């Protein structure tokens, strides 16, 4: 029978279960946390309705958890292990740069490193007071478009996606953050239905190459493949993006693109493209910035 436990002990027990499942059953992290301890804390605190910043190492906050609630926590941990669904799908919430977003199986769990460059201001030297229009292509749950609207209060944002289901989730988040007047959504396959020109384009596209797609952990297979699969070298969507982008960029516009671990494929596909690599917590080779003129020059010479 489940018994009452101290909060800290409960989190430790759950972390042990997750770590064992990671070691022996291939449980994978990476959808908001990257280790068993953090994921256990997230799931336990969420299930108990406690703030996620609760300091359970503090004696005053290390409360007793009654047996009935302990049982519910263990049921949630068991669900995480048995279904291999990302924790964010179980809680229907994900956090990016301290901002909460609704999430479900219609979208990939938001984790784009572009969020870091928006928060840090590292792209600001390429922007100006004339930066008014932002396009968040492949918007998914709308997180990057929303974060850009929060970072730059004067801009208007269009979030586009080929998936109507993803756009439904994005609208939930736009409403949640009260940004209906500044963030609009558009159903579009790439630039197909785009009419405007933009000062800043953000894009976290499907870029996982076919070999990597074939060996993805089950947590990632739970996500919509449409948002992940970039074709044989991961560059299928990106090639079309770079071909079309200058027509939808104002003169001094820039494109910020995430390519994950696909730098080798990117440089093989676009060897003469002049880019700026941006620093993130995952390194200096996963997010890049391109000026409109650089893209035009590359397209002209290829």
N, C-alpha and C positions, 0 to 999 in steps of 0.2 A: 504494500500500500504506500502511495506517495505521502510523504510527511512534509511538514513545514520546514523551510530552510531560510537561512540568511540570504539576502539578495546576492551578495558577492559569491557565496558558495554555490548558489544556483547557476550563476553565470559561468563559474569555473567548471562545473559539471557539464554544462551544455557545450562549452568550448572543447572539453575533452571528447565529447561525442562527435562533434564536428571534425575535430582533428583526426580522430580515428577513422572516420568515414573518408576524410581526405587521403589518409595514408593507405587505406586498405580497399576503398571502393571507388576511388577516383573523384570524390566530391571536389568541385572546383569553386574557387572564389574569384572575384573580379567584377562584381556587379554592385559596387558601393563599398565593399571592403576587400582586403586582400589577405585576410588571415582569420583563423577560427575564433580567436579571442574577440576581435572587433565584431564579427558577425554574430557571435553568441550574445554579446552585450546589446547589439541592435535588436535582435529578435526578442530577447527577454524583456527589455525595457518597453518595446513596442507592445508586446502581448499584455504587459501589466499596466499599460497606459501611463507610463512614467516618462518624463522628459528624456530625450536621448543623450543629453549632457549630464544626466544624474551621476554624481561622483560616488559610486558604490564602494569605493575604498575608504570613504569617510564614515566614521562610526555612526554619526547622526543620520546619514542617508542609507546606511546598510541595514535596512529594515527587515523584519521577518516577513516572509512570503507564505501565506496560508496554503494548506495542502491542496485545496481546490484550484488555486491559481498556479501552484507548482505543477499540477497535473496538466493544466492547459498549456503551460510553457513547454513541457516535455512532448505534448502532442504536436505542437508547432515545429519543434526541432525534428521530430520524427518525420513530419510531412516534408520538411526541407530535405532530409536525407533520402527519403523514399522516392519522392517525385523528381528530385534533382532540379526543381525549378529555382531560378534565382530568388533570393530572399525578397527582392523588391516586388516580385509578382505576388508573394504571399502577403506582404504588408500593403501593397498597392501604393507605395510611396518610395520615392528616391530623392536623394539630396545631391545637389551640384553647387559647389561654391557656397554652401550654407543656405541655399534656397530649396524649398520643398516643392516637389512636382508629383502629380498623380501619374501612375504608370500601371499598365496591365499588358496582357499578352499581345495586344494589337501593335505594340511598339517595342523596339529594343530598349533596354534599361539605359537611361541617359548616363554617359560617362565620358563624354567628349572632352579631350584636352583643350579644345578651343575655349572652353569655359575658363580655363586658367589664364589664357592670354587676354580674354576680356576683363577678367577680374584684376589682373596685374597691371593692365594698361600698356602692355608691351607693344601693342599695335598702334598706340596713340600717335607716335611720330609720323605715321603715314596718313593720319586723319587730320581734319581741320574743322573750322567753324562751318565749312561748306558741306560737311558730311551730314546729310539729311535723310538719305534713303538707304535702307539696309535690306538685303535679301538673305534669308536663311534657307538655303536649298537643302532638300532632304531633311526637313525640319523634325520629323518624327513626333515626339511628344511636345515639341515647341520650346524646349528648354533653352537652346542657344538664342533663338529669336527673343525670348523673354529676357534672358540675361543681358542681351545687347540693349534692349529697351531700358532696362534698369541701370545699365552702366552709362548710357548716353541719353539723358532725358529729353533731348531735342529731336531725336530721330523717329522716323516712322519705319515700321518693319513689315515686310511680307514674308510669311513662312510658307514654303511650297513643298509638296510631296506628291509622289505618284499614288500613294496609298490613301484612299478615302477613310479607312479605319484609323490610320495614324492621325489624320486631320481631325477626326472626332475627339481623340485624346488631347491633341494640341489645343482645341477649343476649350476643353475642360480647364486646362492650365491657364489659358489666357483669361478666362472668366475668374479663376481662382485668384489671380494676381491683379485683377481689375484693370487690364490693359486692352480692353476691347476697342478703344479709340485709337490706339497707336500700333497694335499688332493685328494684322489681317492675314487670313489664310487663303491659299490658292491651290487648287488641284492641278498639278502639272507634272508631266514626264520630262525632267530636265527643264529646258527653257521653252518647251512647246507652247505653253499658254501664258508665258511671261510677256508683258507689253512694255513695262517701264525700263528705265535705265537707273543704275544704282551706284552709290559711292563706295559701298562696302558689300561684298558678297562673302558669306560664311557657308562652308560646305563640309559636312561630315558624311561622305558618301559611302555606298557599299564598296569596300576596297579589299576584302579578304580574298586571297588567291585560291584557286580550286584545290590545290594540294592541302592548304590549311583548312579549308572548309570541310574536307573529308575526314579530318581528325579533331574537329572541335569537340570539347567536352559537352556533356549533355545539357549543362546549364545554357550554353550558347545556342545549342540546337533548339532550345525552347523558344528562342527569339525568332521573329520573322526573317526568313532567309533573304527575302527581297532587300532588306536593309543591310545585309552583310556581304552577300556574294558579289564579288567584283570581276568574276570571270577568270580565265586561265592565269593571268598575271596580276589580277586585281585592278587593272587599269581600264576596264571596259567603259564604265561610266565616266571616269576622269578624262579619258581621251575625248569624248564628245563634249564634256564640260568645257575643256580648254579650247576646243575648236569654236564653240559658240559664244563663250563668255564675253569677249570684247564688244560684241554687238549690244550687250546689255549693261555695259559699264560706262560711266561718265569718264571724262578725260583723265582725271587723276585718281580714278578708283583703284582699289586693291581687292584681291581675292585671297581669303584665308582658307586653307585646305588642310584637312587631316588625312594622313595616309597610314597611320599606325606603324606596323613593322614592315611596310612595303617599300622602304626607301630604295633598295637595290632595283626592284622592278620599276619604280618611278623614274630613276635616273637612266635606266636602260631604255625606257619608252620615250623620255624627253631629255636627251643628253645635253642639249644646247640651251635649255630653258634657264633663264636667270631667275633664281629664287632666293629668298631670305629664310633661313631655318630659324624657328623660334624656340626658345628654351621652355621646357615644361618639366613637370615632376617625373616624366617617363624618359627624359633625355632631350637632345637637341635635334632629333631626326624624325619626328613624328608629325609635326605641324609646320607648315610653311606659308609664306606670304609671297604673292606675285603682283607686281604692278601691271596695269592694263597694257602699257607699252611693251613690256617684256613679253607678254603673251602674244601680242600682235607680231612682234619681231620673230618669235619662235614659229608662229603659224606661217609667216611669210617665207621662212627659210626651210620649211619642211614640206 
